[in-house]
Amino acid sequence: MEKIEVRGPAIPLLMKTLREAREGARMRMVDLAKKLDVTQGYISQVETGVSRPSPEYLTKFAEMFSLDARYLLLLGGFVHKDIWQLVAKDPVCVFEFLHSKLNEEGEKICSAN
């Protein structure tokens, strides 16, 4: 599926998620860089928000750490074209649908597969 990039600043939650996953696995930046075929500098820039990771990087990262690639792509500002078109067509409907999926405490009712 074609993805549309939503431009904007690096999302702190994405940076935190990537860093915590790497650190939780007790992996050094240099080791992750080798596994993902990127430079250590790139890993550092992504984790500090200097550079925004590519969709390919986020997908590989998700596979390596058993994370949901869709979640990382969303945090990175990458949205499937069909979803973006739906939001553009009727943002209120999309908001109401998403709101209906939240309980009163703001926790997710549905779980990612």
C-alpha positions in Angstrom: 0.0 0.0 0.0 1.2 3.5 -0.8 2.1 5.6 2.2 1.9 9.3 2.5 4.4 11.1 4.7 2.9 13.6 7.1 5.5 16.3 7.6 6.2 17.7 11.1 8.7 17.7 13.9 10.2 14.4 15.2 7.8 12.9 17.7 9.3 12.6 21.2 7.3 9.4 21.8 8.9 7.7 18.8 12.4 8.7 19.9 11.7 7.4 23.4 10.1 4.2 22.1 13.1 3.4 19.9 15.7 4.2 22.5 13.9 2.2 25.3 13.5 -0.8 23.0 17.2 -0.8 22.2 18.3 -0.2 25.8 15.8 -2.8 27.1 17.5 -5.4 24.9 20.8 -4.2 26.3 22.0 -3.4 22.8 24.6 -0.7 22.1 24.0 1.7 19.2 26.9 0.3 17.3 25.5 -3.2 17.5 22.0 -2.1 16.3 23.6 -0.1 13.5 25.3 -3.2 12.2 22.2 -5.3 12.4 20.1 -2.6 10.6 22.9 -1.8 8.1 23.1 1.9 9.1 25.7 4.0 10.8 25.9 4.5 14.6 25.6 8.2 13.9 22.2 7.6 12.2 20.9 5.7 15.2 22.0 8.5 17.5 20.4 11.1 15.3 17.1 9.2 15.2 17.1 8.7 19.0 17.8 12.3 19.6 15.3 13.7 17.0 18.0 15.2 14.7 17.0 12.9 11.9 13.6 11.3 11.2 13.8 7.5 10.5 12.7 6.2 7.2 9.7 3.8 6.9 12.1 1.0 6.0 14.2 1.7 9.1 11.1 1.6 11.3 9.8 -1.6 9.7 13.1 -3.3 10.2 13.4 -2.0 13.8 9.9 -3.3 14.6 10.7 -6.7 13.3 13.9 -6.9 15.3 12.3 -5.9 18.6 8.9 -7.5 18.0 7.0 -4.2 17.9 4.0 -3.2 15.8 5.4 -1.6 12.7 2.1 0.2 12.1 2.5 2.0 15.5 6.1 3.0 14.8 5.1 4.3 11.3 2.3 6.3 12.8 4.6 7.8 15.4 7.0 8.6 12.6 4.4 10.4 10.6 3.8 7.8 8.0 0.2 7.0 7.2 -1.3 4.7 4.5 -2.8 6.7 1.7 -6.2 5.2 2.2 -6.3 6.2 5.8 -5.1 9.7 4.9 -7.8 10.0 2.3 -10.5 9.0 4.8 -9.3 11.6 7.3 -9.2 14.2 4.6 -12.7 13.3 3.4 -14.4 13.3 6.8 -12.2 14.1 9.8 -15.1 14.4 12.2 -16.3 10.9 11.4 -12.8 9.6 11.9 -12.4 11.4 15.2 -15.8 10.1 16.4 -14.9 6.5 15.4 -11.5 6.7 17.2 -13.2 8.3 20.3 -15.7 5.5 20.4 -12.8 3.0 20.7 -11.6 4.6 23.9 -13.1 3.9 27.3 -13.7 6.6 29.9 -10.2 6.3 31.3 -8.7 6.9 27.9 -7.3 3.4 27.5 -7.5 1.4 24.3 -10.4 -1.0 24.1 -9.1 -2.7 21.0 -5.7 -4.3 20.9 -3.2 -4.3 18.1 -2.8 -7.7 16.4 
